[in-house]
Amino acid sequence: MPSKQKYKKLTIEMIRNTESEFLLKRIYTFVKNIIKYSEIEKSSVKRIAKKEVKDECIKNF
């Protein structure tokens, strides 16, 4: 099972590549749940994100 650190790193990468605020919130919530339950694969996380976001969100992570 991938570590929480790997998911956090992946999330930060996705956050940097996302423009939509709505999508950003989805990513944030989704990954928090993954970290909490650690049941979902990395590919599922990647599928959620597609576009760029602010450093502010990374700080809050």
CHARMM-style PDB file with segment names, atoms N, HN, CA, C and O in Angstrom:
ATOM      1  N   MET     1       0.831  -1.193   0.000  1.00  0.00      PROA
ATOM      2  CA  MET     1       0.000   0.000   0.000  1.00  0.00      PROA
ATOM      3  C   MET     1       0.880   1.264   0.000  1.00  0.00      PROA
ATOM      4  O   MET     1       1.795   1.375   0.816  1.00  0.00      PROA
ATOM      5  N   PRO     2       0.613   2.204  -0.899  1.00  0.00      PROA
ATOM      6  CA  PRO     2       1.426   3.419  -0.921  1.00  0.00      PROA
ATOM      7  C   PRO     2       1.310   4.202   0.388  1.00  0.00      PROA
ATOM      8  O   PRO     2       0.276   4.183   1.056  1.00  0.00      PROA
ATOM      9  N   SER     3       2.368   4.871   0.722  1.00  0.00      PROA
ATOM     10  HN  SER     3       3.207   4.887   0.179  1.00  0.00      PROA
ATOM     11  CA  SER     3       2.390   5.617   1.974  1.00  0.00      PROA
ATOM     12  C   SER     3       1.619   6.926   1.875  1.00  0.00      PROA
ATOM     13  O   SER     3       1.333   7.412   0.781  1.00  0.00      PROA
ATOM     14  N   LYS     4       1.291   7.482   3.020  1.00  0.00      PROA
ATOM     15  HN  LYS     4       1.523   7.087   3.908  1.00  0.00      PROA
ATOM     16  CA  LYS     4       0.591   8.761   3.061  1.00  0.00      PROA
ATOM     17  C   LYS     4       1.435   9.863   2.437  1.00  0.00      PROA
ATOM     18  O   LYS     4       0.905  10.775   1.802  1.00  0.00      PROA
ATOM     19  N   GLN     5       2.747   9.776   2.619  1.00  0.00      PROA
ATOM     20  HN  GLN     5       3.177   9.035   3.135  1.00  0.00      PROA
ATOM     21  CA  GLN     5       3.652  10.777   2.035  1.00  0.00      PROA
ATOM     22  C   GLN     5       3.544  10.792   0.507  1.00  0.00      PROA
ATOM     23  O   GLN     5       3.536  11.857  -0.110  1.00  0.00      PROA
ATOM     24  N   LYS     6       3.463   9.605  -0.093  1.00  0.00      PROA
ATOM     25  HN  LYS     6       3.470   8.740   0.408  1.00  0.00      PROA
ATOM     26  CA  LYS     6       3.349   9.520  -1.551  1.00  0.00      PROA
ATOM     27  C   LYS     6       2.060  10.176  -2.016  1.00  0.00      PROA
ATOM     28  O   LYS     6       2.057  10.903  -3.010  1.00  0.00      PROA
ATOM     29  N   TYR     7       0.970   9.929  -1.309  1.00  0.00      PROA
ATOM     30  HN  TYR     7       0.973   9.339  -0.502  1.00  0.00      PROA
ATOM     31  CA  TYR     7      -0.303  10.540  -1.676  1.00  0.00      PROA
ATOM     32  C   TYR     7      -0.249  12.048  -1.516  1.00  0.00      PROA
ATOM     33  O   TYR     7      -0.774  12.784  -2.351  1.00  0.00      PROA
ATOM     34  N   LYS     8       0.380  12.507  -0.451  1.00  0.00      PROA
ATOM     35  HN  LYS     8       0.806  11.908   0.227  1.00  0.00      PROA
ATOM     36  CA  LYS     8       0.475  13.944  -0.232  1.00  0.00      PROA
ATOM     37  C   LYS     8       1.288  14.600  -1.348  1.00  0.00      PROA
ATOM     38  O   LYS     8       0.913  15.655  -1.860  1.00  0.00      PROA
ATOM     39  N   LYS     9       2.395  13.975  -1.717  1.00  0.00      PROA
ATOM     40  HN  LYS     9       2.701  13.118  -1.301  1.00  0.00      PROA
ATOM     41  CA  LYS     9       3.241  14.490  -2.797  1.00  0.00      PROA
ATOM     42  C   LYS     9       2.464  14.525  -4.109  1.00  0.00      PROA
ATOM     43  O   LYS     9       2.528  15.506  -4.849  1.00  0.00      PROA
ATOM     44  N   LEU    10       1.737  13.458  -4.392  1.00  0.00      PROA
ATOM     45  HN  LEU    10       1.685  12.661  -3.791  1.00  0.00      PROA
ATOM     46  CA  LEU    10       0.928  13.369  -5.597  1.00  0.00      PROA
ATOM     47  C   LEU    10      -0.147  14.454  -5.605  1.00  0.00      PROA
ATOM     48  O   LEU    10      -0.395  15.081  -6.635  1.00  0.00      PROA
ATOM     49  N   THR    11      -0.773  14.667  -4.469  1.00  0.00      PROA
ATOM     50  HN  THR    11      -0.571  14.157  -3.633  1.00  0.00      PROA
ATOM     51  CA  THR    11      -1.815  15.680  -4.356  1.00  0.00      PROA
ATOM     52  C   THR    11      -1.271  17.064  -4.641  1.00  0.00      PROA
ATOM     53  O   THR    11      -1.886  17.844  -5.368  1.00  0.00      PROA
ATOM     54  N   ILE    12      -0.110  17.370  -4.063  1.00  0.00      PROA
ATOM     55  HN  ILE    12       0.389  16.736  -3.472  1.00  0.00      PROA
ATOM     56  CA  ILE    12       0.496  18.673  -4.289  1.00  0.00      PROA
ATOM     57  C   ILE    12       0.803  18.874  -5.772  1.00  0.00      PROA
ATOM     58  O   ILE    12       0.619  19.971  -6.298  1.00  0.00      PROA
ATOM     59  N   GLU    13       1.266  17.834  -6.443  1.00  0.00      PROA
ATOM     60  HN  GLU    13       1.416  16.942  -6.016  1.00  0.00      PROA
ATOM     61  CA  GLU    13       1.501  17.908  -7.886  1.00  0.00      PROA
ATOM     62  C   GLU    13       0.205  18.208  -8.622  1.00  0.00      PROA
ATOM     63  O   GLU    13       0.178  19.048  -9.522  1.00  0.00      PROA
ATOM     64  N   MET    14      -0.860  17.530  -8.247  1.00  0.00      PROA
ATOM     65  HN  MET    14      -0.838  16.848  -7.516  1.00  0.00      PROA
ATOM     66  CA  MET    14      -2.150  17.747  -8.900  1.00  0.00      PROA
ATOM     67  C   MET    14      -2.661  19.154  -8.641  1.00  0.00      PROA
ATOM     68  O   MET    14      -3.192  19.803  -9.543  1.00  0.00      PROA
ATOM     69  N   ILE    15      -2.503  19.622  -7.424  1.00  0.00      PROA
ATOM     70  HN  ILE    15      -2.071  19.095  -6.692  1.00  0.00      PROA
ATOM     71  CA  ILE    15      -2.953  20.968  -7.068  1.00  0.00      PROA
ATOM     72  C   ILE    15      -2.237  21.999  -7.934  1.00  0.00      PROA
ATOM     73  O   ILE    15      -2.849  22.962  -8.396  1.00  0.00      PROA
ATOM     74  N   ARG    16      -0.963  21.797  -8.146  1.00  0.00      PROA
ATOM     75  HN  ARG    16      -0.466  21.015  -7.770  1.00  0.00      PROA
ATOM     76  CA  ARG    16      -0.196  22.730  -8.985  1.00  0.00      PROA
ATOM     77  C   ARG    16      -0.639  22.691 -10.433  1.00  0.00      PROA
ATOM     78  O   ARG    16      -0.399  23.645 -11.174  1.00  0.00      PROA
ATOM     79  N   ASN    17      -1.280  21.612 -10.854  1.00  0.00      PROA
ATOM     80  HN  ASN    17      -1.474  20.837 -10.252  1.00  0.00      PROA
ATOM     81  CA  ASN    17      -1.696  21.458 -12.252  1.00  0.00      PROA
ATOM     82  C   ASN    17      -3.203  21.619 -12.451  1.00  0.00      PROA
ATOM     83  O   ASN    17      -3.751  21.145 -13.446  1.00  0.00      PROA
ATOM     84  N   THR    18      -3.863  22.274 -11.523  1.00  0.00      PROA
ATOM     85  HN  THR    18      -3.417  22.659 -10.715  1.00  0.00      PROA
ATOM     86  CA  THR    18      -5.320  22.433 -11.614  1.00  0.00      PROA
ATOM     87  C   THR    18      -5.706  23.902 -11.606  1.00  0.00      PROA
ATOM     88  O   THR    18      -5.145  24.683 -10.837  1.00  0.00      PROA
ATOM     89  N   GLU    19      -6.664  24.296 -12.458  1.00  0.00      PROA
ATOM     90  HN  GLU    19      -7.119  23.662 -13.083  1.00  0.00      PROA
ATOM     91  CA  GLU    19      -7.100  25.690 -12.523  1.00  0.00      PROA
ATOM     92  C   GLU    19      -8.448  25.911 -11.846  1.00  0.00      PROA
ATOM     93  O   GLU    19      -8.716  26.985 -11.307  1.00  0.00      PROA
ATOM     94  N   SER    20      -9.270  24.907 -11.879  1.00  0.00      PROA
ATOM     95  HN  SER    20      -9.051  24.034 -12.316  1.00  0.00      PROA
ATOM     96  CA  SER    20     -10.627  25.027 -11.364  1.00  0.00      PROA
ATOM     97  C   SER    20     -10.689  24.940  -9.836  1.00  0.00      PROA
ATOM     98  O   SER    20     -10.160  24.002  -9.241  1.00  0.00      PROA
ATOM     99  N   GLU    21     -11.335  25.917  -9.213  1.00  0.00      PROA
ATOM    100  HN  GLU    21     -11.765  26.680  -9.696  1.00  0.00      PROA
ATOM    101  CA  GLU    21     -11.506  25.910  -7.760  1.00  0.00      PROA
ATOM    102  C   GLU    21     -12.352  24.716  -7.329  1.00  0.00      PROA
ATOM    103  O   GLU    21     -12.060  24.064  -6.327  1.00  0.00      PROA
ATOM    104  N   PHE    22     -13.402  24.438  -8.096  1.00  0.00      PROA
ATOM    105  HN  PHE    22     -13.639  24.968  -8.910  1.00  0.00      PROA
ATOM    106  CA  PHE    22     -14.278  23.311  -7.790  1.00  0.00      PROA
ATOM    107  C   PHE    22     -13.490  22.006  -7.819  1.00  0.00      PROA
ATOM    108  O   PHE    22     -13.595  21.183  -6.910  1.00  0.00      PROA
ATOM    109  N   LEU    23     -12.700  21.831  -8.875  1.00  0.00      PROA
ATOM    110  HN  LEU    23     -12.615  22.500  -9.613  1.00  0.00      PROA
ATOM    111  CA  LEU    23     -11.899  20.622  -9.010  1.00  0.00      PROA
ATOM    112  C   LEU    23     -10.887  20.522  -7.886  1.00  0.00      PROA
ATOM    113  O   LEU    23     -10.625  19.438  -7.366  1.00  0.00      PROA
ATOM    114  N   LEU    24     -10.329  21.644  -7.521  1.00  0.00      PROA
ATOM    115  HN  LEU    24     -10.542  22.525  -7.944  1.00  0.00      PROA
ATOM    116  CA  LEU    24      -9.353  21.676  -6.434  1.00  0.00      PROA
ATOM    117  C   LEU    24      -9.963  21.140  -5.146  1.00  0.00      PROA
ATOM    118  O   LEU    24      -9.347  20.332  -4.451  1.00  0.00      PROA
ATOM    119  N   LYS    25     -11.170  21.591  -4.830  1.00  0.00      PROA
ATOM    120  HN  LYS    25     -11.670  22.248  -5.394  1.00  0.00      PROA
ATOM    121  CA  LYS    25     -11.844  21.119  -3.619  1.00  0.00      PROA
ATOM    122  C   LYS    25     -12.122  19.623  -3.689  1.00  0.00      PROA
ATOM    123  O   LYS    25     -12.008  18.915  -2.688  1.00  0.00      PROA
ATOM    124  N   ARG    26     -12.488  19.148  -4.875  1.00  0.00      PROA
ATOM    125  HN  ARG    26     -12.581  19.724  -5.688  1.00  0.00      PROA
ATOM    126  CA  ARG    26     -12.721  17.714  -5.063  1.00  0.00      PROA
ATOM    127  C   ARG    26     -11.451  16.921  -4.801  1.00  0.00      PROA
ATOM    128  O   ARG    26     -11.470  15.906  -4.105  1.00  0.00      PROA
ATOM    129  N   ILE    27     -10.337  17.401  -5.373  1.00  0.00      PROA
ATOM    130  HN  ILE    27     -10.322  18.225  -5.939  1.00  0.00      PROA
ATOM    131  CA  ILE    27      -9.052  16.724  -5.187  1.00  0.00      PROA
ATOM    132  C   ILE    27      -8.706  16.687  -3.711  1.00  0.00      PROA
ATOM    133  O   ILE    27      -8.345  15.642  -3.170  1.00  0.00      PROA
ATOM    134  N   TYR    28      -8.820  17.832  -3.071  1.00  0.00      PROA
ATOM    135  HN  TYR    28      -9.114  18.681  -3.510  1.00  0.00      PROA
ATOM    136  CA  TYR    28      -8.453  17.958  -1.664  1.00  0.00      PROA
ATOM    137  C   TYR    28      -9.242  16.977  -0.797  1.00  0.00      PROA
ATOM    138  O   TYR    28      -8.666  16.246   0.008  1.00  0.00      PROA
ATOM    139  N   THR    29     -10.550  16.970  -0.968  1.00  0.00      PROA
ATOM    140  HN  THR    29     -11.018  17.565  -1.622  1.00  0.00      PROA
ATOM    141  CA  THR    29     -11.420  16.087  -0.195  1.00  0.00      PROA
ATOM    142  C   THR    29     -11.141  14.619  -0.513  1.00  0.00      PROA
ATOM    143  O   THR    29     -11.034  13.781   0.383  1.00  0.00      PROA
ATOM    144  N   PHE    30     -11.028  14.334  -1.789  1.00  0.00      PROA
ATOM    145  HN  PHE    30     -11.115  15.015  -2.516  1.00  0.00      PROA
ATOM    146  CA  PHE    30     -10.792  12.965  -2.235  1.00  0.00      PROA
ATOM    147  C   PHE    30      -9.501  12.400  -1.641  1.00  0.00      PROA
ATOM    148  O   PHE    30      -9.476  11.282  -1.127  1.00  0.00      PROA
ATOM    149  N   VAL    31      -8.446  13.181  -1.721  1.00  0.00      PROA
ATOM    150  HN  VAL    31      -8.465  14.089  -2.139  1.00  0.00      PROA
ATOM    151  CA  VAL    31      -7.156  12.698  -1.232  1.00  0.00      PROA
ATOM    152  C   VAL    31      -7.135  12.616   0.285  1.00  0.00      PROA
ATOM    153  O   VAL    31      -6.509  11.718   0.848  1.00  0.00      PROA
ATOM    154  N   LYS    32      -7.812  13.541   0.953  1.00  0.00      PROA
ATOM    155  HN  LYS    32      -8.321  14.271   0.496  1.00  0.00      PROA
ATOM    156  CA  LYS    32      -7.895  13.444   2.413  1.00  0.00      PROA
ATOM    157  C   LYS    32      -8.540  12.114   2.797  1.00  0.00      PROA
ATOM    158  O   LYS    32      -8.111  11.458   3.746  1.00  0.00      PROA
ATOM    159  N   ASN    33      -9.564  11.727   2.057  1.00  0.00      PROA
ATOM    160  HN  ASN    33      -9.913  12.260   1.285  1.00  0.00      PROA
ATOM    161  CA  ASN    33     -10.216  10.440   2.316  1.00  0.00      PROA
ATOM    162  C   ASN    33      -9.299   9.266   2.009  1.00  0.00      PROA
ATOM    163  O   ASN    33      -9.293   8.268   2.730  1.00  0.00      PROA
ATOM    164  N   ILE    34      -8.531   9.388   0.945  1.00  0.00      PROA
ATOM    165  HN  ILE    34      -8.536  10.199   0.359  1.00  0.00      PROA
ATOM    166  CA  ILE    34      -7.586   8.324   0.613  1.00  0.00      PROA
ATOM    167  C   ILE    34      -6.585   8.161   1.740  1.00  0.00      PROA
ATOM    168  O   ILE    34      -6.301   7.048   2.184  1.00  0.00      PROA
ATOM    169  N   ILE    35      -6.055   9.287   2.196  1.00  0.00      PROA
ATOM    170  HN  ILE    35      -6.286  10.191   1.836  1.00  0.00      PROA
ATOM    171  CA  ILE    35      -5.070   9.236   3.268  1.00  0.00      PROA
ATOM    172  C   ILE    35      -5.706   8.615   4.511  1.00  0.00      PROA
ATOM    173  O   ILE    35      -5.073   7.854   5.244  1.00  0.00      PROA
ATOM    174  N   LYS    36      -6.956   8.958   4.722  1.00  0.00      PROA
ATOM    175  HN  LYS    36      -7.469   9.576   4.128  1.00  0.00      PROA
ATOM    176  CA  LYS    36      -7.673   8.444   5.884  1.00  0.00      PROA
ATOM    177  C   LYS    36      -7.900   6.931   5.779  1.00  0.00      PROA
ATOM    178  O   LYS    36      -7.663   6.197   6.738  1.00  0.00      PROA
ATOM    179  N   TYR    37      -8.352   6.480   4.632  1.00  0.00      PROA
ATOM    180  HN  TYR    37      -8.544   7.077   3.853  1.00  0.00      PROA
ATOM    181  CA  TYR    37      -8.702   5.067   4.479  1.00  0.00      PROA
ATOM    182  C   TYR    37      -7.674   4.233   3.721  1.00  0.00      PROA
ATOM    183  O   TYR    37      -7.657   3.008   3.841  1.00  0.00      PROA
ATOM    184  N   SER    38      -6.819   4.890   2.945  1.00  0.00      PROA
ATOM    185  HN  SER    38      -6.833   5.885   2.848  1.00  0.00      PROA
ATOM    186  CA  SER    38      -5.749   4.232   2.173  1.00  0.00      PROA
ATOM    187  C   SER    38      -6.227   3.007   1.387  1.00  0.00      PROA
ATOM    188  O   SER    38      -5.578   1.962   1.408  1.00  0.00      PROA
ATOM    189  N   GLU    39      -7.356   3.138   0.699  1.00  0.00      PROA
ATOM    190  HN  GLU    39      -7.884   3.988   0.682  1.00  0.00      PROA
ATOM    191  CA  GLU    39      -7.888   2.006  -0.057  1.00  0.00      PROA
ATOM    192  C   GLU    39      -7.859   2.223  -1.560  1.00  0.00      PROA
ATOM    193  O   GLU    39      -8.033   1.279  -2.331  1.00  0.00      PROA
ATOM    194  N   ILE    40      -7.640   3.457  -1.978  1.00  0.00      PROA
ATOM    195  HN  ILE    40      -7.499   4.224  -1.352  1.00  0.00      PROA
ATOM    196  CA  ILE    40      -7.781   3.769  -3.399  1.00  0.00      PROA
ATOM    197  C   ILE    40      -6.418   3.898  -4.061  1.00  0.00      PROA
ATOM    198  O   ILE    40      -5.490   4.454  -3.473  1.00  0.00      PROA
ATOM    199  N   GLU    41      -6.296   3.399  -5.249  1.00  0.00      PROA
ATOM    200  HN  GLU    41      -7.050   2.947  -5.727  1.00  0.00      PROA
ATOM    201  CA  GLU    41      -5.032   3.410  -5.973  1.00  0.00      PROA
ATOM    202  C   GLU    41      -4.669   4.791  -6.484  1.00  0.00      PROA
ATOM    203  O   GLU    41      -5.526   5.657  -6.658  1.00  0.00      PROA
ATOM    204  N   LYS    42      -3.370   4.979  -6.720  1.00  0.00      PROA
ATOM    205  HN  LYS    42      -2.673   4.275  -6.578  1.00  0.00      PROA
ATOM    206  CA  LYS    42      -2.854   6.241  -7.227  1.00  0.00      PROA
ATOM    207  C   LYS    42      -3.505   6.653  -8.538  1.00  0.00      PROA
ATOM    208  O   LYS    42      -3.770   7.837  -8.747  1.00  0.00      PROA
ATOM    209  N   SER    43      -3.765   5.703  -9.419  1.00  0.00      PROA
ATOM    210  HN  SER    43      -3.550   4.741  -9.248  1.00  0.00      PROA
ATOM    211  CA  SER    43      -4.357   6.009 -10.715  1.00  0.00      PROA
ATOM    212  C   SER    43      -5.738   6.646 -10.558  1.00  0.00      PROA
ATOM    213  O   SER    43      -6.128   7.496 -11.358  1.00  0.00      PROA
ATOM    214  N   SER    44      -6.466   6.238  -9.537  1.00  0.00      PROA
ATOM    215  HN  SER    44      -6.149   5.548  -8.887  1.00  0.00      PROA
ATOM    216  CA  SER    44      -7.767   6.825  -9.262  1.00  0.00      PROA
ATOM    217  C   SER    44      -7.618   8.285  -8.876  1.00  0.00      PROA
ATOM    218  O   SER    44      -8.433   9.123  -9.261  1.00  0.00      PROA
ATOM    219  N   VAL    45      -6.576   8.587  -8.115  1.00  0.00      PROA
ATOM    220  HN  VAL    45      -5.913   7.906  -7.802  1.00  0.00      PROA
ATOM    221  CA  VAL    45      -6.331   9.965  -7.698  1.00  0.00      PROA
ATOM    222  C   VAL    45      -6.000  10.814  -8.913  1.00  0.00      PROA
ATOM    223  O   VAL    45      -6.520  11.918  -9.069  1.00  0.00      PROA
ATOM    224  N   LYS    46      -5.139  10.298  -9.767  1.00  0.00      PROA
ATOM    225  HN  LYS    46      -4.717   9.400  -9.640  1.00  0.00      PROA
ATOM    226  CA  LYS    46      -4.723  11.032 -10.964  1.00  0.00      PROA
ATOM    227  C   LYS    46      -5.908  11.353 -11.857  1.00  0.00      PROA
ATOM    228  O   LYS    46      -5.965  12.425 -12.459  1.00  0.00      PROA
ATOM    229  N   ARG    47      -6.851  10.432 -11.944  1.00  0.00      PROA
ATOM    230  HN  ARG    47      -6.805   9.561 -11.455  1.00  0.00      PROA
ATOM    231  CA  ARG    47      -8.028  10.617 -12.793  1.00  0.00      PROA
ATOM    232  C   ARG    47      -8.857  11.823 -12.376  1.00  0.00      PROA
ATOM    233  O   ARG    47      -9.495  12.455 -13.219  1.00  0.00      PROA
ATOM    234  N   ILE    48      -8.857  12.146 -11.104  1.00  0.00      PROA
ATOM    235  HN  ILE    48      -8.339  11.633 -10.420  1.00  0.00      PROA
ATOM    236  CA  ILE    48      -9.657  13.261 -10.604  1.00  0.00      PROA
ATOM    237  C   ILE    48      -9.168  14.597 -11.153  1.00  0.00      PROA
ATOM    238  O   ILE    48      -9.974  15.471 -11.473  1.00  0.00      PROA
ATOM    239  N   ALA    49      -7.857  14.758 -11.262  1.00  0.00      PROA
ATOM    240  HN  ALA    49      -7.202  14.048 -11.001  1.00  0.00      PROA
ATOM    241  CA  ALA    49      -7.290  16.053 -11.645  1.00  0.00      PROA
ATOM    242  C   ALA    49      -6.964  16.160 -13.117  1.00  0.00      PROA
ATOM    243  O   ALA    49      -6.514  15.188 -13.725  1.00  0.00      PROA
ATOM    244  N   LYS    50      -7.187  17.351 -13.712  1.00  0.00      PROA
ATOM    245  HN  LYS    50      -7.552  18.140 -13.218  1.00  0.00      PROA
ATOM    246  CA  LYS    50      -6.753  17.542 -15.087  1.00  0.00      PROA
ATOM    247  C   LYS    50      -6.080  18.886 -15.372  1.00  0.00      PROA
ATOM    248  O   LYS    50      -5.232  18.905 -16.264  1.00  0.00      PROA
ATOM    249  N   LYS    51      -6.368  20.015 -14.709  1.00  0.00      PROA
ATOM    250  HN  LYS    51      -7.057  20.000 -13.984  1.00  0.00      PROA
ATOM    251  CA  LYS    51      -5.784  21.310 -15.127  1.00  0.00      PROA
ATOM    252  C   LYS    51      -4.794  22.034 -14.214  1.00  0.00      PROA
ATOM    253  O   LYS    51      -3.811  21.311 -14.050  1.00  0.00      PROA
ATOM    254  N   GLU    52      -4.608  24.087 -13.055  1.00  0.00      PROA
ATOM    255  HN  GLU    52      -5.407  24.674 -13.188  1.00  0.00      PROA
ATOM    256  CA  GLU    52      -3.512  24.609 -12.209  1.00  0.00      PROA
ATOM    257  C   GLU    52      -4.085  25.357 -11.019  1.00  0.00      PROA
ATOM    258  O   GLU    52      -5.120  26.011 -11.143  1.00  0.00      PROA
ATOM    259  N   VAL    53      -3.426  25.273  -9.858  1.00  0.00      PROA
ATOM    260  HN  VAL    53      -2.584  24.742  -9.757  1.00  0.00      PROA
ATOM    261  CA  VAL    53      -3.996  25.896  -8.673  1.00  0.00      PROA
ATOM    262  C   VAL    53      -3.001  26.698  -7.846  1.00  0.00      PROA
ATOM    263  O   VAL    53      -1.807  26.725  -8.141  1.00  0.00      PROA
ATOM    264  N   LYS    54      -3.502  27.338  -6.825  1.00  0.00      PROA
ATOM    265  HN  LYS    54      -4.473  27.317  -6.585  1.00  0.00      PROA
ATOM    266  CA  LYS    54      -2.710  28.276  -6.043  1.00  0.00      PROA
ATOM    267  C   LYS    54      -1.932  27.643  -4.904  1.00  0.00      PROA
ATOM    268  O   LYS    54      -2.335  26.623  -4.344  1.00  0.00      PROA
ATOM    269  N   ASP    55      -0.802  28.270  -4.571  1.00  0.00      PROA
ATOM    270  HN  ASP    55      -0.475  29.098  -5.026  1.00  0.00      PROA
ATOM    271  CA  ASP    55       0.052  27.806  -3.484  1.00  0.00      PROA
ATOM    272  C   ASP    55      -0.675  27.828  -2.143  1.00  0.00      PROA
ATOM    273  O   ASP    55      -0.346  27.070  -1.230  1.00  0.00      PROA
ATOM    274  N   GLU    56      -1.651  28.695  -2.043  1.00  0.00      PROA
ATOM    275  HN  GLU    56      -1.918  29.311  -2.785  1.00  0.00      PROA
ATOM    276  CA  GLU    56      -2.458  28.836  -0.836  1.00  0.00      PROA
ATOM    277  C   GLU    56      -3.079  27.493  -0.433  1.00  0.00      PROA
ATOM    278  O   GLU    56      -3.125  27.144   0.746  1.00  0.00      PROA
ATOM    279  N   CYS    57      -3.551  26.753  -1.434  1.00  0.00      PROA
ATOM    280  HN  CYS    57      -3.514  27.037  -2.393  1.00  0.00      PROA
ATOM    281  CA  CYS    57      -4.183  25.461  -1.193  1.00  0.00      PROA
ATOM    282  C   CYS    57      -3.165  24.433  -0.744  1.00  0.00      PROA
ATOM    283  O   CYS    57      -3.469  23.568   0.078  1.00  0.00      PROA
ATOM    284  N   ILE    58      -1.963  24.525  -1.279  1.00  0.00      PROA
ATOM    285  HN  ILE    58      -1.716  25.227  -1.946  1.00  0.00      PROA
ATOM    286  CA  ILE    58      -0.897  23.603  -0.881  1.00  0.00      PROA
ATOM    287  C   ILE    58      -0.544  23.853   0.582  1.00  0.00      PROA
ATOM    288  O   ILE    58      -0.308  22.914   1.342  1.00  0.00      PROA
ATOM    289  N   LYS    59      -0.509  25.109   0.964  1.00  0.00      PROA
ATOM    290  HN  LYS    59      -0.700  25.872   0.347  1.00  0.00      PROA
ATOM    291  CA  LYS    59      -0.205  25.458   2.356  1.00  0.00      PROA
ATOM    292  C   LYS    59      -1.250  24.879   3.299  1.00  0.00      PROA
ATOM    293  O   LYS    59      -0.926  24.430   4.398  1.00  0.00      PROA
ATOM    294  N   ASN    60      -2.492  24.893   2.867  1.00  0.00      PROA
ATOM    295  HN  ASN    60      -2.755  25.258   1.974  1.00  0.00      PROA
ATOM    296  CA  ASN    60      -3.589  24.407   3.707  1.00  0.00      PROA
ATOM    297  C   ASN    60      -3.677  22.897   3.772  1.00  0.00      PROA
ATOM    298  O   ASN    60      -4.421  22.354   4.589  1.00  0.00      PROA
ATOM    299  N   PHE    61      -2.929  22.214   2.926  1.00  0.00      PROA
ATOM    300  HN  PHE    61      -2.324  22.655   2.263  1.00  0.00      PROA
ATOM    301  CA  PHE    61      -3.016  20.765   2.868  1.00  0.00      PROA
ATOM    302  C   PHE    61      -2.374  20.118   4.079  1.00  0.00      PROA
ATOM    303  OT1 PHE    61      -2.360  18.892   4.189  1.00  0.00      PROA
TER     304      PHE     61
END
